[in-house]
Amino acid sequence: MRRRTIKKQLWLDTNENKLLKQKADKSGLTESEFLRSCIKGYKVKEQPTEEIKTFQREISGIANNINQIARVVNVARCIKDEDLEYIKKTIPQFILKFQKKVYSRE
């Protein structure tokens, strides 16, 4: 059985229709879901791009590796040279890569 039983129609001009389609696409919602979210007062955000999702996965992997190194250091009370080098090298490389992507768009 249909959850929503009331049908509404609205008229849009070409620009409004184009804008609705663009905003709904960017948010990952259907046009109906987008409009219902707006009516409820939700702040509808754009979905992250694939590039941002890649950065999120990458930073998550780096954080996971550093966490594993920290656990070993806690137990052993010393850090391996290669682990220290990994931390010294990986974080600045990631930050530089991220900055290049962000600032290249300006």
Secondary structure, DSSP 8 states (H G I E B T S, - for coil): --S----------HHHHHHHHHHHHHHT--HHHHHHHHHTT--------HHHHHHHHHHHHHHHHHHHHHHHHHHHSS--HHHHHHHHHHHHHHHHHHHHHHHHT-
